[in-house]
Amino acid sequence: MLISRRESIFLGAGLALASPLAAAPAVPSLAQLARRSGRRFGSAVSFAPPGADRGSFNNPRYAALLEREVSLLVPENELKWQWSRPTPDRFDFRGVDAIAGYASAHGMALRGHTLFWLPEKWYPKWLVGYDFGARPAAAAERLLVDHVQTVCRRYRDRIFSYDVVNEAIQPETGAIRDTVMTKALGGEALLDLMYHTARAEAPQAQLVYNDYMSWERGTEDETHIAGVIRLLEGFRKRGTPVDALGIQSHIRLLQDWPVERIVRESTGPWRRFLDAVTGMGYKLLITEFDVNDRKAPADIRLRDRMVADYARAYLDVMLSYPQLGDLLAWGLDDRYSWLDGFDPRTDHLPKRGTPYDRAFRAKPLREAIAQSLRQATHHTA
């Protein structure tokens, strides 16, 4: 399959970006395009020391991409409990502080991910084995309130939006996950406590529920979506202060079907889901965008075209909603993407699910994002 002249232009732009000293290409950045419709384009970023081959702002080649393309950052891991709270009584914010300092120095906004990640497999070991004592609810409440207060007070006026709770719903059942924390405090009580405490400590911040329900059709996807709808309905009935739904948007080319068929079967049900969410008064965000190309062909040119077409269809749907605010990629470059370590391809080829390839060259996916942003419905705050 031949690459079009338009795609060649963007591949050339990617080559220009390969050096942090290169002149900026004569095309608008993704942040500039997002700004036209009242949004921001951002990315996850990691903290690593200078010289480390990581997707960090201390990596000059990766920093060049960030400074070219984004106006919004989110720590990829550094605010999660495994990194930020190594013991019940000790916090470690060195990574988040460094990211916050970099964001501030470059005029970028900062999101907080996450105040609590509910699946137990992601808890620090000390929390899995924590002794909640004779009054487990009080002990769990103390841990959570202390955490929210500590983080929100430290980053007051710096973090404008928090994923307060991440992935509370068990996809297979649609119920709130069963963990040592929900056993101690109760699922709804835990969630409500997190949001009320966050509102008290960060009254100006956007409070988000974040989850990975996907637009691809399948029994588990339907159950997951139904569970999220019930969760959001419960928040409204109880007066829980949740402002927006964060849709991670790790979209998946998992079926060996033409892109047109996947899009055709996904779009209607997905719009019904978005309509239900926005009908309850929630805003929307794309918080962790990338494309899992596990079932796409091995041929790079064909695969990149499929990834781009699929992403364009998805983003066009999402960006048609004025309630959709910011759009964040979960990394900009295939070299540092988490996708290779997750659900690998059977042919063991590297995945190509971010806007730039391993040589820091722009791919058709970058142009697909740009085109969707150019045609986006204006965001209503």
C-alpha positions in Angstrom: 0.0 0.0 0.0 1.5 3.4 -1.0 1.8 6.3 1.4 -0.1 9.4 0.3 1.6 12.7 -0.3 -0.2 14.0 2.9 1.2 11.2 5.0 4.7 11.7 3.5 4.5 15.3 4.7 3.8 14.2 8.2 6.5 11.5 8.2 8.9 14.3 7.2 7.6 16.4 10.1 8.4 13.5 12.4 11.9 13.3 11.1 12.3 17.0 11.8 11.2 16.4 15.4 13.7 13.7 15.9 16.3 16.2 17.2 15.3 18.5 20.0 17.3 21.2 18.2 15.3 20.9 14.9 13.2 23.7 13.6 9.5 23.4 14.2 7.7 22.0 11.2 5.3 24.3 9.5 2.2 22.5 10.7 0.1 23.3 13.8 0.8 21.3 16.9 -1.8 19.0 18.3 -2.2 21.4 21.2 -2.8 24.3 18.9 -5.4 22.3 17.0 -7.2 21.3 20.2 -7.2 24.9 21.4 -9.3 25.9 18.3 -12.3 24.0 19.8 -11.7 25.0 23.4 -9.7 21.9 24.4 -6.2 20.9 25.4 -4.2 18.0 24.0 -1.9 16.3 26.5 0.1 13.2 27.3 1.2 11.0 30.1 4.8 11.4 31.0 7.2 9.6 33.3 10.0 10.8 35.6 13.4 9.3 35.0 16.9 10.7 35.7 18.8 12.3 32.8 20.3 9.7 30.4 17.6 7.1 31.0 15.9 5.7 27.9 12.4 6.5 29.1 9.4 8.6 28.1 10.5 11.3 30.4 11.0 15.0 30.1 14.6 14.4 31.1 15.0 12.5 27.8 15.8 15.4 25.3 14.2 13.7 22.3 11.0 12.9 24.1 10.9 16.3 25.7 11.1 17.8 22.2 7.8 15.9 21.3 6.2 17.1 24.5 7.2 20.7 24.0 6.1 20.6 20.4 2.7 18.8 20.8 1.1 19.2 24.2 -0.2 21.7 26.6 -1.2 19.3 29.4 0.6 16.5 31.3 -0.4 13.7 33.6 2.0 11.5 35.6 1.9 8.0 34.1 2.6 6.2 37.4 4.2 8.6 39.9 1.0 9.6 41.7 -0.4 6.0 42.1 -0.1 4.6 45.6 2.6 2.1 44.6 4.9 5.0 43.9 3.7 7.8 46.1 2.9 6.0 49.3 5.6 3.3 50.0 4.4 2.8 53.6 1.2 3.7 55.6 3.0 6.7 57.1 5.4 7.9 54.4 4.8 9.6 51.1 7.2 10.0 48.2 6.4 12.8 45.8 9.8 13.3 44.2 8.5 12.1 40.8 5.3 14.1 40.8 7.2 17.2 42.1 9.6 16.9 39.2 6.8 16.5 36.6 4.9 19.4 38.2 8.0 21.6 38.0 8.6 20.8 34.4 4.9 21.4 33.5 5.0 24.8 35.2 8.3 25.8 33.5 6.8 25.1 30.1 3.3 26.6 30.7 1.6 23.2 30.7 -1.4 22.3 32.8 -1.3 19.2 35.1 -3.8 16.4 35.8 -3.6 14.1 38.8 -3.8 10.3 38.1 -4.9 8.9 40.4 -6.0 9.4 44.0 -7.1 5.8 44.3 -6.8 2.9 41.9 -9.4 0.4 43.1 -8.3 -3.0 41.7 -6.4 -4.8 44.5 -3.7 -6.1 42.2 -2.4 -2.6 41.9 -2.3 -1.9 45.7 1.1 -1.6 47.4 1.9 -4.7 49.3 1.5 -3.0 52.6 -2.1 -2.1 51.8 -3.1 -5.6 50.7 -1.9 -7.0 54.1 -3.0 -4.0 56.2 -4.4 -4.7 59.6 -7.6 -2.7 59.8 -8.1 -3.7 63.5 -11.3 -3.8 65.4 -12.8 -0.9 63.6 -12.0 -1.6 59.9 -14.3 1.1 58.5 -12.7 3.8 60.6 -9.2 2.6 59.7 -9.9 2.5 56.0 -11.5 6.0 56.2 -8.4 7.3 58.0 -6.1 6.0 55.3 -8.1 7.4 52.4 -8.8 10.8 53.9 -5.2 11.2 54.9 -4.1 10.4 51.3 -6.5 12.8 49.6 -5.7 15.6 52.0 -2.0 15.1 51.7 -2.0 15.1 47.9 -4.5 17.9 47.3 -2.9 20.2 49.8 0.5 19.6 48.3 -0.6 20.4 44.7 -3.2 23.0 45.5 -3.4 25.4 42.5 -1.2 23.2 40.4 -3.3 20.1 39.7 -6.6 21.3 38.1 -8.2 17.9 37.5 -8.1 14.6 39.4 -8.9 11.0 38.5 -10.2 10.7 42.0 -11.1 7.0 41.6 -9.8 4.8 38.8 -11.5 1.5 37.6 -14.0 0.9 40.3 -16.1 -1.5 38.3 -15.4 -5.2 37.8 -15.8 -5.7 34.0 -17.1 -9.2 34.2 -19.9 -8.4 36.7 -20.6 -4.7 36.4 -20.4 -4.4 40.2 -18.0 -2.4 42.4 -14.8 -4.4 42.8 -14.3 -6.5 45.9 -11.1 -5.6 47.7 -9.6 -5.3 51.1 -10.6 -1.7 51.1 -14.2 -2.1 50.0 -14.6 -5.0 52.5 -13.4 -2.7 55.3 -15.5 0.4 54.3 -18.1 -0.7 51.7 -17.9 0.1 48.0 -20.3 3.1 47.7 -19.1 4.5 51.0 -15.5 4.3 49.9 -16.2 6.1 46.6 -18.4 8.8 48.1 -15.8 9.5 50.8 -13.1 10.0 48.2 -15.1 12.5 46.2 -16.4 14.4 49.1 -13.0 14.7 50.6 -11.4 15.7 47.3 -14.1 18.4 46.9 -13.4 19.8 50.3 -9.6 19.8 49.7 -9.6 21.0 46.1 -12.9 22.9 45.6 -11.8 24.3 42.2 -10.5 21.1 40.7 -12.4 18.9 38.3 -13.3 15.6 39.9 -13.3 12.7 37.5 -14.3 9.0 37.6 -11.9 7.2 35.2 -12.4 3.8 33.6 -11.5 1.7 30.5 -14.9 0.6 29.1 -14.4 0.4 25.4 -16.4 1.1 22.3 -15.7 -2.4 20.8 -18.6 -4.8 21.2 -18.4 -7.9 23.4 -20.2 -9.4 26.4 -17.7 -8.1 28.9 -17.7 -4.6 27.3 -21.5 -4.5 27.6 -21.5 -5.6 31.2 -18.7 -3.1 32.0 -20.6 -0.2 30.4 -23.8 -1.1 32.2 -21.9 -1.2 35.5 -20.4 2.3 34.9 -23.9 3.7 34.0 -25.3 2.3 37.4 -22.3 3.8 39.2 -22.8 7.2 37.7 -26.5 7.1 38.4 -25.7 6.3 42.0 -23.4 9.2 42.3 -26.2 11.6 41.1 -28.8 10.1 43.4 -26.5 10.4 46.4 -25.2 13.8 45.6 -21.6 12.6 45.2 -19.6 15.5 43.6 -18.3 13.9 40.4 -17.9 16.3 37.5 -16.9 14.1 34.6 -16.3 10.7 33.2 -12.8 10.0 32.1 -12.8 7.5 29.2 -9.4 6.0 29.0 -9.8 5.2 25.3 -7.3 2.4 24.9 -9.1 1.4 21.8 -8.5 -2.0 20.3 -8.0 -3.5 16.9 -8.5 -7.0 18.3 -10.7 -8.5 15.6 -9.3 -9.5 12.2 -12.1 -7.6 10.5 -12.1 -4.6 8.1 -12.0 -1.3 10.0 -15.4 -0.3 8.5 -17.1 -3.3 10.0 -15.7 -2.7 13.5 -16.7 1.0 13.4 -20.2 0.2 12.0 -20.9 -2.3 14.8 -19.4 -0.1 17.6 -20.6 3.4 16.9 -24.4 3.1 17.6 -24.1 1.4 21.0 -21.2 3.7 22.0 -23.2 6.8 21.2 -26.1 5.5 23.3 -23.6 5.1 26.2 -22.3 8.6 25.7 -25.8 10.0 25.5 -26.7 8.4 28.7 -23.7 9.8 30.5 -24.0 13.3 29.2 -27.8 13.1 29.8 -27.0 12.9 33.5 -25.0 16.1 33.3 -21.5 14.7 33.3 -18.7 16.1 31.2 -16.4 13.8 29.3 -12.6 13.5 28.9 -10.3 11.2 26.9 -7.7 10.4 29.5 -5.4 7.7 28.1 -5.7 7.4 24.3 -3.8 4.9 22.3 -4.5 2.0 19.8 -3.9 -1.7 20.5 -3.1 -3.1 17.1 -2.8 -6.7 18.2 -4.8 -8.1 15.3 -3.8 -5.6 12.6 -1.6 -6.9 9.7 2.1 -7.2 10.1 2.8 -4.9 7.1 3.7 -1.6 8.7 2.2 0.7 6.0 -1.1 -1.2 6.0 -1.2 -1.5 9.8 -0.5 2.2 10.3 -3.3 3.1 7.9 -5.7 0.8 9.8 -4.7 2.3 13.1 -5.1 5.8 11.8 -8.5 5.1 10.2 -9.8 3.4 13.3 -8.6 6.2 15.6 -10.1 8.8 13.3 -13.5 7.2 13.4 -13.4 6.9 17.2 -12.2 10.5 17.7 -14.7 11.9 15.3 -17.5 10.3 17.4 -16.0 11.5 20.7 -15.2 15.1 19.5 -18.7 15.5 18.1 -19.8 15.9 21.8 -19.5 19.4 23.1 -19.3 17.9 26.6 -16.0 16.4 25.7 -13.1 18.4 27.1 -9.4 17.5 27.0 -7.8 14.7 25.1 -4.7 13.0 26.5 -2.6 10.3 24.8 -1.0 7.7 27.0 2.4 8.5 25.6 3.4 10.0 22.3 6.0 7.5 21.0 6.0 3.7 20.3 9.4 3.4 21.9 8.1 4.1 25.3 4.5 2.8 25.1 3.2 0.4 27.6 1.4 -1.6 24.9 4.3 -3.9 24.0 4.3 -5.4 27.5 0.5 -5.8 27.5 -1.4 -8.3 25.4 1.5 -8.8 22.9 1.0 -9.6 19.2 1.3 -13.3 18.3 3.9 -12.5 15.7 5.9 -10.7 18.4 6.2 -7.5 16.3 6.3 -4.2 18.2 3.0 -2.4 18.5 2.4 0.9 16.7 -0.4 2.5 18.7 0.9 6.0 19.4 1.3 9.1 17.2 5.1 8.7 16.7 7.2 5.7 15.9 10.4 4.4 17.7 12.5 6.8 15.6 10.4 9.8 16.7 8.8 10.1 13.3 5.2 11.2 12.9 2.9 8.4 11.7 -0.5 8.5 10.0 -2.1 8.3 13.5 -0.7 11.7 14.2 -2.5 13.1 11.2 -5.7 11.3 12.1 -5.7 13.0 15.5 -5.0 16.3 13.9 -7.8 15.9 11.4 -10.3 15.0 14.1 -9.2 18.0 16.1 -9.6 20.3 13.1 -13.2 19.2 12.7 -14.2 18.9 16.4 -17.4 20.4 17.8 -16.6 23.3 20.1 -16.3 22.3 23.7 -18.8 23.9 26.1 -17.2 24.3 29.5 
